[in-house]
Amino acid sequence: MITSRQIRAGRALLGWSRQFLADRAVVSLSTVQRLEEGKSDRRVSSIERIRKALEAAGVEFSNRGDDGVRIKP
């Protein structure tokens, strides 16, 4: 599961607005806002859609204790 920091960082690496990420992930803007603010969302599917959208654009996540985010080489 990705963290709110990883969502913000991944979006920033791509230069995407919150609205653009919401559109790409097919979730509402308010969902992206809530998740980036660290507020829980009962729908794990929303987080997965966001993760998949960011990964499809080239973002790679690491959860080895460092909350890492990078663009795939």
HTML snippet that shows the backbone in 3Dmol.js (N, CA, C, O; Angstrom):
<script src="https://3Dmol.org/build/3Dmol-min.js"></script>
<div id="view" style="width:600px;height:400px;position:relative"></div>
<script>
const pdb = `
ATOM      1  N   MET A   1       0.850  -1.182   0.000  1.00  0.00           N
ATOM      2  CA  MET A   1       0.000   0.000   0.000  1.00  0.00           C
ATOM      3  C   MET A   1       0.895   1.245   0.000  1.00  0.00           C
ATOM      4  O   MET A   1       1.864   1.315   0.756  1.00  0.00           O
ATOM      5  N   ILE A   2       0.576   2.202  -0.830  1.00  0.00           N
ATOM      6  CA  ILE A   2       1.373   3.429  -0.880  1.00  0.00           C
ATOM      7  C   ILE A   2       0.858   4.436   0.142  1.00  0.00           C
ATOM      8  O   ILE A   2      -0.300   4.391   0.557  1.00  0.00           O
ATOM      9  N   THR A   3       1.740   5.338   0.532  1.00  0.00           N
ATOM     10  CA  THR A   3       1.412   6.333   1.551  1.00  0.00           C
ATOM     11  C   THR A   3       0.989   7.656   0.906  1.00  0.00           C
ATOM     12  O   THR A   3       1.145   7.853  -0.299  1.00  0.00           O
ATOM     13  N   SER A   4       0.460   8.541   1.718  1.00  0.00           N
ATOM     14  CA  SER A   4       0.065   9.866   1.224  1.00  0.00           C
ATOM     15  C   SER A   4       1.293  10.611   0.698  1.00  0.00           C
ATOM     16  O   SER A   4       1.208  11.302  -0.317  1.00  0.00           O
ATOM     17  N   ARG A   5       2.427  10.477   1.375  1.00  0.00           N
ATOM     18  CA  ARG A   5       3.672  11.124   0.915  1.00  0.00           C
ATOM     19  C   ARG A   5       4.087  10.604  -0.453  1.00  0.00           C
ATOM     20  O   ARG A   5       4.545  11.369  -1.301  1.00  0.00           O
ATOM     21  N   GLN A   6       3.926   9.299  -0.665  1.00  0.00           N
ATOM     22  CA  GLN A   6       4.290   8.716  -1.952  1.00  0.00           C
ATOM     23  C   GLN A   6       3.367   9.196  -3.071  1.00  0.00           C
ATOM     24  O   GLN A   6       3.818   9.421  -4.194  1.00  0.00           O
ATOM     25  N   ILE A   7       2.107   9.350  -2.775  1.00  0.00           N
ATOM     26  CA  ILE A   7       1.176   9.859  -3.788  1.00  0.00           C
ATOM     27  C   ILE A   7       1.579  11.283  -4.179  1.00  0.00           C
ATOM     28  O   ILE A   7       1.680  11.599  -5.364  1.00  0.00           O
ATOM     29  N   ARG A   8       1.807  12.129  -3.192  1.00  0.00           N
ATOM     30  CA  ARG A   8       2.206  13.523  -3.471  1.00  0.00           C
ATOM     31  C   ARG A   8       3.526  13.560  -4.244  1.00  0.00           C
ATOM     32  O   ARG A   8       3.660  14.308  -5.212  1.00  0.00           O
ATOM     33  N   ALA A   9       4.497  12.754  -3.815  1.00  0.00           N
ATOM     34  CA  ALA A   9       5.809  12.754  -4.463  1.00  0.00           C
ATOM     35  C   ALA A   9       5.726  12.231  -5.893  1.00  0.00           C
ATOM     36  O   ALA A   9       6.337  12.793  -6.802  1.00  0.00           O
ATOM     37  N   GLY A  10       4.977  11.166  -6.086  1.00  0.00           N
ATOM     38  CA  GLY A  10       4.834  10.611  -7.435  1.00  0.00           C
ATOM     39  C   GLY A  10       4.185  11.601  -8.376  1.00  0.00           C
ATOM     40  O   GLY A  10       4.609  11.759  -9.521  1.00  0.00           O
ATOM     41  N   ARG A  11       3.162  12.262  -7.890  1.00  0.00           N
ATOM     42  CA  ARG A  11       2.477  13.274  -8.712  1.00  0.00           C
ATOM     43  C   ARG A  11       3.418  14.423  -9.026  1.00  0.00           C
ATOM     44  O   ARG A  11       3.422  14.936 -10.144  1.00  0.00           O
ATOM     45  N   ALA A  12       4.216  14.830  -8.045  1.00  0.00           N
ATOM     46  CA  ALA A  12       5.158  15.933  -8.244  1.00  0.00           C
ATOM     47  C   ALA A  12       6.244  15.554  -9.261  1.00  0.00           C
ATOM     48  O   ALA A  12       6.622  16.370 -10.101  1.00  0.00           O
ATOM     49  N   LEU A  13       6.738  14.323  -9.184  1.00  0.00           N
ATOM     50  CA  LEU A  13       7.753  13.878 -10.141  1.00  0.00           C
ATOM     51  C   LEU A  13       7.242  13.947 -11.575  1.00  0.00           C
ATOM     52  O   LEU A  13       7.998  14.246 -12.499  1.00  0.00           O
ATOM     53  N   LEU A  14       5.977  13.674 -11.749  1.00  0.00           N
ATOM     54  CA  LEU A  14       5.375  13.694 -13.090  1.00  0.00           C
ATOM     55  C   LEU A  14       4.904  15.081 -13.501  1.00  0.00           C
ATOM     56  O   LEU A  14       4.607  15.314 -14.672  1.00  0.00           O
ATOM     57  N   GLY A  15       4.835  16.006 -12.540  1.00  0.00           N
ATOM     58  CA  GLY A  15       4.334  17.342 -12.843  1.00  0.00           C
ATOM     59  C   GLY A  15       2.835  17.364 -13.056  1.00  0.00           C
ATOM     60  O   GLY A  15       2.320  18.223 -13.772  1.00  0.00           O
ATOM     61  N   TRP A  16       2.126  16.422 -12.438  1.00  0.00           N
ATOM     62  CA  TRP A  16       0.690  16.310 -12.598  1.00  0.00           C
ATOM     63  C   TRP A  16      -0.042  17.123 -11.540  1.00  0.00           C
ATOM     64  O   TRP A  16       0.414  17.228 -10.402  1.00  0.00           O
ATOM     65  N   SER A  17      -1.154  17.685 -11.914  1.00  0.00           N
ATOM     66  CA  SER A  17      -2.041  18.330 -10.940  1.00  0.00           C
ATOM     67  C   SER A  17      -2.866  17.241 -10.255  1.00  0.00           C
ATOM     68  O   SER A  17      -2.912  16.098 -10.711  1.00  0.00           O
ATOM     69  N   ARG A  18      -3.503  17.607  -9.175  1.00  0.00           N
ATOM     70  CA  ARG A  18      -4.400  16.653  -8.512  1.00  0.00           C
ATOM     71  C   ARG A  18      -5.525  16.232  -9.451  1.00  0.00           C
ATOM     72  O   ARG A  18      -5.905  15.062  -9.495  1.00  0.00           O
ATOM     73  N   GLN A  19      -6.051  17.191 -10.195  1.00  0.00           N
ATOM     74  CA  GLN A  19      -7.148  16.878 -11.114  1.00  0.00           C
ATOM     75  C   GLN A  19      -6.699  15.915 -12.204  1.00  0.00           C
ATOM     76  O   GLN A  19      -7.441  15.002 -12.568  1.00  0.00           O
ATOM     77  N   PHE A  20      -5.489  16.110 -12.726  1.00  0.00           N
ATOM     78  CA  PHE A  20      -4.996  15.221 -13.778  1.00  0.00           C
ATOM     79  C   PHE A  20      -4.844  13.805 -13.239  1.00  0.00           C
ATOM     80  O   PHE A  20      -5.210  12.845 -13.916  1.00  0.00           O
ATOM     81  N   LEU A  21      -4.307  13.664 -12.028  1.00  0.00           N
ATOM     82  CA  LEU A  21      -4.180  12.335 -11.421  1.00  0.00           C
ATOM     83  C   LEU A  21      -5.558  11.717 -11.209  1.00  0.00           C
ATOM     84  O   LEU A  21      -5.756  10.534 -11.486  1.00  0.00           O
ATOM     85  N   ALA A  22      -6.496  12.497 -10.727  1.00  0.00           N
ATOM     86  CA  ALA A  22      -7.849  11.992 -10.526  1.00  0.00           C
ATOM     87  C   ALA A  22      -8.434  11.485 -11.843  1.00  0.00           C
ATOM     88  O   ALA A  22      -9.053  10.422 -11.886  1.00  0.00           O
ATOM     89  N   ASP A  23      -8.237  12.244 -12.905  1.00  0.00           N
ATOM     90  CA  ASP A  23      -8.745  11.836 -14.214  1.00  0.00           C
ATOM     91  C   ASP A  23      -8.085  10.549 -14.694  1.00  0.00           C
ATOM     92  O   ASP A  23      -8.763   9.649 -15.190  1.00  0.00           O
ATOM     93  N   ARG A  24      -6.764  10.460 -14.547  1.00  0.00           N
ATOM     94  CA  ARG A  24      -6.026   9.267 -14.996  1.00  0.00           C
ATOM     95  C   ARG A  24      -6.393   8.037 -14.176  1.00  0.00           C
ATOM     96  O   ARG A  24      -6.437   6.927 -14.707  1.00  0.00           O
ATOM     97  N   ALA A  25      -6.657   8.226 -12.882  1.00  0.00           N
ATOM     98  CA  ALA A  25      -6.972   7.104 -12.002  1.00  0.00           C
ATOM     99  C   ALA A  25      -8.468   6.794 -11.963  1.00  0.00           C
ATOM    100  O   ALA A  25      -8.883   5.797 -11.372  1.00  0.00           O
ATOM    101  N   VAL A  26      -9.267   7.642 -12.589  1.00  0.00           N
ATOM    102  CA  VAL A  26     -10.726   7.511 -12.606  1.00  0.00           C
ATOM    103  C   VAL A  26     -11.266   7.476 -11.169  1.00  0.00           C
ATOM    104  O   VAL A  26     -12.011   6.579 -10.774  1.00  0.00           O
ATOM    105  N   VAL A  27     -10.855   8.492 -10.414  1.00  0.00           N
ATOM    106  CA  VAL A  27     -11.380   8.729  -9.066  1.00  0.00           C
ATOM    107  C   VAL A  27     -11.729  10.210  -8.982  1.00  0.00           C
ATOM    108  O   VAL A  27     -11.376  10.986  -9.870  1.00  0.00           O
ATOM    109  N   SER A  28     -12.411  10.594  -7.933  1.00  0.00           N
ATOM    110  CA  SER A  28     -12.792  12.004  -7.795  1.00  0.00           C
ATOM    111  C   SER A  28     -11.610  12.839  -7.294  1.00  0.00           C
ATOM    112  O   SER A  28     -10.684  12.323  -6.667  1.00  0.00           O
ATOM    113  N   LEU A  29     -11.665  14.111  -7.580  1.00  0.00           N
ATOM    114  CA  LEU A  29     -10.651  15.038  -7.087  1.00  0.00           C
ATOM    115  C   LEU A  29     -10.620  15.023  -5.568  1.00  0.00           C
ATOM    116  O   LEU A  29      -9.546  15.060  -4.968  1.00  0.00           O
ATOM    117  N   SER A  30     -11.779  14.968  -4.946  1.00  0.00           N
ATOM    118  CA  SER A  30     -11.821  14.950  -3.480  1.00  0.00           C
ATOM    119  C   SER A  30     -11.154  13.695  -2.908  1.00  0.00           C
ATOM    120  O   SER A  30     -10.599  13.741  -1.811  1.00  0.00           O
ATOM    121  N   THR A  31     -11.203  12.587  -3.632  1.00  0.00           N
ATOM    122  CA  THR A  31     -10.519  11.367  -3.189  1.00  0.00           C
ATOM    123  C   THR A  31      -9.009  11.587  -3.186  1.00  0.00           C
ATOM    124  O   THR A  31      -8.331  11.230  -2.222  1.00  0.00           O
ATOM    125  N   VAL A  32      -8.484  12.170  -4.251  1.00  0.00           N
ATOM    126  CA  VAL A  32      -7.045  12.457  -4.309  1.00  0.00           C
ATOM    127  C   VAL A  32      -6.655  13.406  -3.186  1.00  0.00           C
ATOM    128  O   VAL A  32      -5.643  13.195  -2.517  1.00  0.00           O
ATOM    129  N   GLN A  33      -7.445  14.441  -2.979  1.00  0.00           N
ATOM    130  CA  GLN A  33      -7.155  15.405  -1.916  1.00  0.00           C
ATOM    131  C   GLN A  33      -7.125  14.728  -0.548  1.00  0.00           C
ATOM    132  O   GLN A  33      -6.195  14.945   0.230  1.00  0.00           O
ATOM    133  N   ARG A  34      -8.127  13.917  -0.253  1.00  0.00           N
ATOM    134  CA  ARG A  34      -8.190  13.228   1.042  1.00  0.00           C
ATOM    135  C   ARG A  34      -6.983  12.315   1.236  1.00  0.00           C
ATOM    136  O   ARG A  34      -6.365  12.315   2.301  1.00  0.00           O
ATOM    137  N   LEU A  35      -6.653  11.549   0.220  1.00  0.00           N
ATOM    138  CA  LEU A  35      -5.543  10.610   0.347  1.00  0.00           C
ATOM    139  C   LEU A  35      -4.206  11.337   0.499  1.00  0.00           C
ATOM    140  O   LEU A  35      -3.355  10.908   1.278  1.00  0.00           O
ATOM    141  N   GLU A  36      -4.018  12.419  -0.228  1.00  0.00           N
ATOM    142  CA  GLU A  36      -2.775  13.180  -0.107  1.00  0.00           C
ATOM    143  C   GLU A  36      -2.655  13.859   1.247  1.00  0.00           C
ATOM    144  O   GLU A  36      -1.547  14.120   1.714  1.00  0.00           O
ATOM    145  N   GLU A  37      -3.768  14.142   1.872  1.00  0.00           N
ATOM    146  CA  GLU A  37      -3.766  14.768   3.200  1.00  0.00           C
ATOM    147  C   GLU A  37      -3.650  13.727   4.304  1.00  0.00           C
ATOM    148  O   GLU A  37      -3.636  14.071   5.486  1.00  0.00           O
ATOM    149  N   GLY A  38      -3.568  12.464   3.926  1.00  0.00           N
ATOM    150  CA  GLY A  38      -3.405  11.403   4.907  1.00  0.00           C
ATOM    151  C   GLY A  38      -4.687  10.941   5.554  1.00  0.00           C
ATOM    152  O   GLY A  38      -4.662  10.181   6.523  1.00  0.00           O
ATOM    153  N   LYS A  39      -5.800  11.390   5.029  1.00  0.00           N
ATOM    154  CA  LYS A  39      -7.089  10.952   5.559  1.00  0.00           C
ATOM    155  C   LYS A  39      -7.432   9.606   4.924  1.00  0.00           C
ATOM    156  O   LYS A  39      -7.239   9.408   3.724  1.00  0.00           O
ATOM    157  N   SER A  40      -7.928   8.711   5.715  1.00  0.00           N
ATOM    158  CA  SER A  40      -8.184   7.367   5.207  1.00  0.00           C
ATOM    159  C   SER A  40      -9.365   7.363   4.241  1.00  0.00           C
ATOM    160  O   SER A  40     -10.268   8.197   4.309  1.00  0.00           O
ATOM    161  N   ASP A  41      -9.315   6.408   3.360  1.00  0.00           N
ATOM    162  CA  ASP A  41     -10.401   6.190   2.409  1.00  0.00           C
ATOM    163  C   ASP A  41     -10.830   4.743   2.583  1.00  0.00           C
ATOM    164  O   ASP A  41      -9.998   3.836   2.555  1.00  0.00           O
ATOM    165  N   ARG A  42     -12.098   4.532   2.759  1.00  0.00           N
ATOM    166  CA  ARG A  42     -12.589   3.172   2.990  1.00  0.00           C
ATOM    167  C   ARG A  42     -12.396   2.284   1.772  1.00  0.00           C
ATOM    168  O   ARG A  42     -12.409   1.058   1.886  1.00  0.00           O
ATOM    169  N   ARG A  43     -12.219   2.887   0.627  1.00  0.00           N
ATOM    170  CA  ARG A  43     -12.100   2.093  -0.599  1.00  0.00           C
ATOM    171  C   ARG A  43     -10.642   1.886  -0.970  1.00  0.00           C
ATOM    172  O   ARG A  43      -9.986   2.793  -1.480  1.00  0.00           O
ATOM    173  N   VAL A  44     -10.147   0.700  -0.715  1.00  0.00           N
ATOM    174  CA  VAL A  44      -8.785   0.355  -1.097  1.00  0.00           C
ATOM    175  C   VAL A  44      -8.646   0.449  -2.609  1.00  0.00           C
ATOM    176  O   VAL A  44      -7.560   0.724  -3.117  1.00  0.00           O
ATOM    177  N   SER A  45      -9.735   0.224  -3.326  1.00  0.00           N
ATOM    178  CA  SER A  45      -9.682   0.283  -4.782  1.00  0.00           C
ATOM    179  C   SER A  45      -9.270   1.665  -5.275  1.00  0.00           C
ATOM    180  O   SER A  45      -8.631   1.770  -6.322  1.00  0.00           O
ATOM    181  N   SER A  46      -9.614   2.724  -4.555  1.00  0.00           N
ATOM    182  CA  SER A  46      -9.211   4.078  -4.954  1.00  0.00           C
ATOM    183  C   SER A  46      -7.698   4.234  -4.874  1.00  0.00           C
ATOM    184  O   SER A  46      -7.076   4.802  -5.771  1.00  0.00           O
ATOM    185  N   ILE A  47      -7.115   3.728  -3.800  1.00  0.00           N
ATOM    186  CA  ILE A  47      -5.663   3.802  -3.640  1.00  0.00           C
ATOM    187  C   ILE A  47      -4.983   2.983  -4.726  1.00  0.00           C
ATOM    188  O   ILE A  47      -3.975   3.409  -5.288  1.00  0.00           O
ATOM    189  N   GLU A  48      -5.526   1.821  -5.022  1.00  0.00           N
ATOM    190  CA  GLU A  48      -4.950   0.968  -6.065  1.00  0.00           C
ATOM    191  C   GLU A  48      -5.043   1.629  -7.445  1.00  0.00           C
ATOM    192  O   GLU A  48      -4.115   1.522  -8.246  1.00  0.00           O
ATOM    193  N   ARG A  49      -6.135   2.296  -7.716  1.00  0.00           N
ATOM    194  CA  ARG A  49      -6.275   2.994  -9.006  1.00  0.00           C
ATOM    195  C   ARG A  49      -5.237   4.104  -9.137  1.00  0.00           C
ATOM    196  O   ARG A  49      -4.649   4.300 -10.200  1.00  0.00           O
ATOM    197  N   ILE A  50      -5.024   4.818  -8.049  1.00  0.00           N
ATOM    198  CA  ILE A  50      -4.025   5.892  -8.054  1.00  0.00           C
ATOM    199  C   ILE A  50      -2.634   5.307  -8.235  1.00  0.00           C
ATOM    200  O   ILE A  50      -1.840   5.814  -9.028  1.00  0.00           O
ATOM    201  N   ARG A  51      -2.338   4.241  -7.499  1.00  0.00           N
ATOM    202  CA  ARG A  51      -1.027   3.587  -7.622  1.00  0.00           C
ATOM    203  C   ARG A  51      -0.795   3.118  -9.055  1.00  0.00           C
ATOM    204  O   ARG A  51       0.272   3.349  -9.623  1.00  0.00           O
ATOM    205  N   LYS A  52      -1.783   2.468  -9.630  1.00  0.00           N
ATOM    206  CA  LYS A  52      -1.648   1.956 -10.997  1.00  0.00           C
ATOM    207  C   LYS A  52      -1.459   3.082 -12.008  1.00  0.00           C
ATOM    208  O   LYS A  52      -0.669   2.940 -12.942  1.00  0.00           O
ATOM    209  N   ALA A  53      -2.164   4.189 -11.841  1.00  0.00           N
ATOM    210  CA  ALA A  53      -2.031   5.322 -12.760  1.00  0.00           C
ATOM    211  C   ALA A  53      -0.626   5.910 -12.685  1.00  0.00           C
ATOM    212  O   ALA A  53      -0.027   6.227 -13.712  1.00  0.00           O
ATOM    213  N   LEU A  54      -0.103   6.056 -11.475  1.00  0.00           N
ATOM    214  CA  LEU A  54       1.247   6.601 -11.313  1.00  0.00           C
ATOM    215  C   LEU A  54       2.293   5.632 -11.850  1.00  0.00           C
ATOM    216  O   LEU A  54       3.245   6.054 -12.507  1.00  0.00           O
ATOM    217  N   GLU A  55       2.131   4.352 -11.583  1.00  0.00           N
ATOM    218  CA  GLU A  55       3.087   3.358 -12.083  1.00  0.00           C
ATOM    219  C   GLU A  55       3.051   3.270 -13.604  1.00  0.00           C
ATOM    220  O   GLU A  55       4.093   3.109 -14.240  1.00  0.00           O
ATOM    221  N   ALA A  56       1.871   3.375 -14.189  1.00  0.00           N
ATOM    222  CA  ALA A  56       1.759   3.331 -15.653  1.00  0.00           C
ATOM    223  C   ALA A  56       2.486   4.501 -16.303  1.00  0.00           C
ATOM    224  O   ALA A  56       2.922   4.417 -17.451  1.00  0.00           O
ATOM    225  N   ALA A  57       2.612   5.593 -15.555  1.00  0.00           N
ATOM    226  CA  ALA A  57       3.308   6.773 -16.075  1.00  0.00           C
ATOM    227  C   ALA A  57       4.807   6.733 -15.781  1.00  0.00           C
ATOM    228  O   ALA A  57       5.540   7.649 -16.155  1.00  0.00           O
ATOM    229  N   GLY A  58       5.265   5.666 -15.108  1.00  0.00           N
ATOM    230  CA  GLY A  58       6.700   5.509 -14.887  1.00  0.00           C
ATOM    231  C   GLY A  58       7.191   5.704 -13.470  1.00  0.00           C
ATOM    232  O   GLY A  58       8.400   5.717 -13.238  1.00  0.00           O
ATOM    233  N   VAL A  59       6.286   5.856 -12.515  1.00  0.00           N
ATOM    234  CA  VAL A  59       6.695   6.021 -11.120  1.00  0.00           C
ATOM    235  C   VAL A  59       6.901   4.646 -10.493  1.00  0.00           C
ATOM    236  O   VAL A  59       6.137   3.711 -10.735  1.00  0.00           O
ATOM    237  N   GLU A  60       7.948   4.547  -9.686  1.00  0.00           N
ATOM    238  CA  GLU A  60       8.244   3.299  -8.986  1.00  0.00           C
ATOM    239  C   GLU A  60       8.238   3.577  -7.486  1.00  0.00           C
ATOM    240  O   GLU A  60       8.837   4.548  -7.022  1.00  0.00           O
ATOM    241  N   PHE A  61       7.561   2.722  -6.738  1.00  0.00           N
ATOM    242  CA  PHE A  61       7.456   2.895  -5.292  1.00  0.00           C
ATOM    243  C   PHE A  61       8.297   1.861  -4.565  1.00  0.00           C
ATOM    244  O   PHE A  61       8.409   0.715  -5.001  1.00  0.00           O
ATOM    245  N   SER A  62       8.887   2.276  -3.454  1.00  0.00           N
ATOM    246  CA  SER A  62       9.651   1.381  -2.592  1.00  0.00           C
ATOM    247  C   SER A  62       9.108   1.512  -1.177  1.00  0.00           C
ATOM    248  O   SER A  62       8.998   2.619  -0.651  1.00  0.00           O
ATOM    249  N   ASN A  63       8.779   0.414  -0.577  1.00  0.00           N
ATOM    250  CA  ASN A  63       8.272   0.436   0.801  1.00  0.00           C
ATOM    251  C   ASN A  63       9.216  -0.313   1.724  1.00  0.00           C
ATOM    252  O   ASN A  63       8.779  -1.076   2.586  1.00  0.00           O
ATOM    253  N   ARG A  64      10.471  -0.099   1.547  1.00  0.00           N
ATOM    254  CA  ARG A  64      11.478  -0.769   2.372  1.00  0.00           C
ATOM    255  C   ARG A  64      11.864   0.092   3.564  1.00  0.00           C
ATOM    256  O   ARG A  64      13.035   0.163   3.936  1.00  0.00           O
ATOM    257  N   GLY A  65      10.881   0.738   4.155  1.00  0.00           N
ATOM    258  CA  GLY A  65      11.133   1.575   5.312  1.00  0.00           C
ATOM    259  C   GLY A  65      11.523   3.000   4.978  1.00  0.00           C
ATOM    260  O   GLY A  65      11.783   3.799   5.877  1.00  0.00           O
ATOM    261  N   ASP A  66      11.567   3.328   3.690  1.00  0.00           N
ATOM    262  CA  ASP A  66      12.001   4.678   3.322  1.00  0.00           C
ATOM    263  C   ASP A  66      10.952   5.467   2.555  1.00  0.00           C
ATOM    264  O   ASP A  66      11.198   6.615   2.184  1.00  0.00           O
ATOM    265  N   ASP A  67       9.790   4.878   2.311  1.00  0.00           N
ATOM    266  CA  ASP A  67       8.750   5.568   1.525  1.00  0.00           C
ATOM    267  C   ASP A  67       9.296   6.136   0.237  1.00  0.00           C
ATOM    268  O   ASP A  67       8.941   7.249  -0.152  1.00  0.00           O
ATOM    269  N   GLY A  68      10.156   5.384  -0.433  1.00  0.00           N
ATOM    270  CA  GLY A  68      10.816   5.862  -1.640  1.00  0.00           C
ATOM    271  C   GLY A  68       9.885   5.973  -2.838  1.00  0.00           C
ATOM    272  O   GLY A  68       8.929   5.214  -2.994  1.00  0.00           O
ATOM    273  N   VAL A  69      10.203   6.940  -3.664  1.00  0.00           N
ATOM    274  CA  VAL A  69       9.484   7.173  -4.908  1.00  0.00           C
ATOM    275  C   VAL A  69      10.502   7.637  -5.924  1.00  0.00           C
ATOM    276  O   VAL A  69      11.335   8.490  -5.618  1.00  0.00           O
ATOM    277  N   ARG A  70      10.452   7.083  -7.145  1.00  0.00           N
ATOM    278  CA  ARG A  70      11.352   7.541  -8.195  1.00  0.00           C
ATOM    279  C   ARG A  70      10.724   7.228  -9.552  1.00  0.00           C
ATOM    280  O   ARG A  70       9.777   6.448  -9.663  1.00  0.00           O
ATOM    281  N   ILE A  71      11.276   7.854 -10.555  1.00  0.00           N
ATOM    282  CA  ILE A  71      10.892   7.533 -11.925  1.00  0.00           C
ATOM    283  C   ILE A  71      11.705   6.318 -12.342  1.00  0.00           C
ATOM    284  O   ILE A  71      12.912   6.272 -12.104  1.00  0.00           O
ATOM    285  N   LYS A  72      11.073   5.351 -12.950  1.00  0.00           N
ATOM    286  CA  LYS A  72      11.780   4.150 -13.384  1.00  0.00           C
ATOM    287  C   LYS A  72      12.898   4.534 -14.344  1.00  0.00           C
ATOM    288  O   LYS A  72      12.711   5.362 -15.236  1.00  0.00           O
ATOM    289  N   PRO A  73      14.063   3.922 -14.150  1.00  0.00           N
ATOM    290  CA  PRO A  73      15.183   4.228 -15.061  1.00  0.00           C
ATOM    291  C   PRO A  73      14.940   3.682 -16.458  1.00  0.00           C
ATOM    292  O   PRO A  73      15.780   3.851 -17.342  1.00  0.00           O
TER     293      PRO A  73
END
`;
const viewer = $3Dmol.createViewer("view");
viewer.addModel(pdb, "pdb");
viewer.setStyle({}, {cartoon: {color: "spectrum"}});
viewer.zoomTo();
viewer.render();
</script>
